[in-house]
Amino acid sequence: MKTDGLKLLWGCFFFAPFICSSASLVLWGSGPGTNAPAAASNTVAIAAGSSHCLALLSDSTVIAWGNNAYSQTNVPEGLSNVVAVSGGFYHSLALKSDGSVSAWGRNSHQQSAVPEDLSNVVAIAAGGEHSLALLTNGTVINWGKYFDDNAGIYLVKSIPVDRTNIIAIAAGSDHDLLLKADGTVSSWGLNQDGQSDVPPDLTNAVAIACGGYYSIALTGDGKVIAWGRNNHGQTDIPPGVSNLVSISAGYEHNVAVSSNGTLVAWGAGLDGQTTFPGGISNVLAVAAGVTHSAALVDDGIAPLPFSLENPIYTNGVFNVSVKTRIGKAYRLEYKDDLSDTNWTLLPSQAGDGNKINLNAPSAVPKRFFRVLEY
């Protein structure tokens, strides 16, 4: 069977990067984060810190490069079975398939001090001097410090009380975002530039990202909403930008992927971080730092023409909506451990050009799903 492509969901209802037969890493901008090692050729996911980069390799190990003043690129020896990475200002995080988290780098405000009892994690986000983890039950855990502009001190901020049905998290310099399954967004933390003032009319959000002192959200119709500091045009969405499928916010610039696999970038660009190489296409994922940007480009299959929406795990059942194409079939598959090479296959459904719902009972709190089109 020849497949046109597949998308992977992990942790029951969280999106992970595309799976592809072969991918290459493209870097642009300035600084040490643009000097990738040769081993990065086996990259399946990327993350950018302020001036360093992380790459998750196909064997579930991690490499890092760039500024190492605080050992943020010194990946712990023996780190394996990793399913996601995230880069903060000067620290790094890795999520393992067993739901545990590893952290390294600067720890001046305990941002790398992972809570001893932390488990069942399905998503991570590294901020300025703090870190976030999303658990299988929708609970969000934070550690480290946020800067309180009024008090002039660092302190741990409380998380909003309503944190049920959370499907994504994002961390900025001193503020954070939560995306709920109903497409609404909430925020907390420093707000001197309005970065935590979520637009009241923001609905149907499918992805979120925090810049240094601003925020962006991707909606289900492929548009971007932005708010907060705008000293370099980072919240001025370029005219005509639409049909986006992925976003990443750096310190003062953004990089996004269009549905046709091409790039869009805006915001601060004096260091070349918004001037991406010409002719780049088949982009799978992007990551924005301070003065550099990165893109993972598929060398094997074209960008997937179908989209996944509203993944959610409720009452023991996983559901996801799939926008289909006529003449194609769609199937949900799962496994309980990413190190397992076999997927459990579920019945397929025919595409008719409309959205269909794929679902599966899941008795375990964490399971890895993927959707195939063929």
C-alpha positions, 0 to 999 in steps of 0.5 A: 500500500502506497501512502500519501502521507501520515500525521502523528498525534501523541499523548492521546490528543497532542500533535507531534511533527510530521513523520517523513522518510527523509528530512533536512534541516535548514537554518538562517539568521545569525549566531551560533545557533545556525551552525548545525552538526552533521548528525542533524541530518537525521532530525524529526523535530526541532526547537530553538532557544535564544541562541541555541537549537535542539534536534530530536533524531530519528532514533529518539535521541537529542543533539544540541548546538549553539551558545553553551554558556550555561551548558544548555547544549550539553545533552545529558549522557544516555538520554533516549526515548525522547518524543519532544524537545523545547528550548528556553532562553538558556535551558533545554527540556526533553520529554520521554516516551514514559512521560518523564522530563529531563532538563539541563542548562541554566538553573539560576531560578530553578527552571531546570529543576524538574519536580521530583514527582513529575510524571504522565507528561504529554507536552513541554514548554521552556520559557525565559526562566521557567518551564511548563509541563502538560499532563495526561489529565489536562493539568499544567505544572510550572516551575522556575520563576517569572519576573514581576515588574511591579515588585521588581523580583522573580517569583512563581506565578499561579496558573489559572484555576480553569485548566481542564481540557488543555491540549497545548501550552506555550511559554514566553519570557515571563508569560504563558498560554494555554489552549483548550480543546474548545479552541479558547486560549487563556494566559497568565504572567507578566502583562506590561505589553498586553501579552497576556490580554487574550483577545476576547473574540479569539475562538477556534484556535488550534495552535499557540506560541509565545514570543518574548513579550507578545503572543500569537495563535493560529485559528482553524481557518489558517489565520494568525491572531497576535497581541502584545509588544509590537516594537518590530512588527511582530504582531503585524500579520503581513497582508495576504497571509492565510492558509497557515498550518504551523507557527513559531514565535521567537523573541521578536519574530515569527516563522510560519508554514503555509498549507502548500509547504512554503514559509512566511516570516515577519517581525525583527529581521536585522540579523536575517532571522526573517530572510529564509533561503529562496526556493525552500518548500515541503516544510514540515516544522519551524522554530524561531529563536532570537537571531536565528530560525530553523525549518525541517524540510521533507526530502521524501514525501510532499507536505500532507494535503489533509488536516487534523482538527480538534483532537480530544480524549474524553470519557475513555475515547479518543476523537479527531476530525480529519478533513478528507479528499475524495478517493482517499481512505483514512485510518487511525492507528495507535501504540502504547510505546514509541519504541514499539515498531508495530502499530495497532490498526483500526478500521479505515473510512473513505474520504468524501471531501468533507470532515470525518471523525475517527475515534478509538476507545483508549483505556490507558491515560497515554497512547500514541495515535497517527492518522494515515491517508492512502 
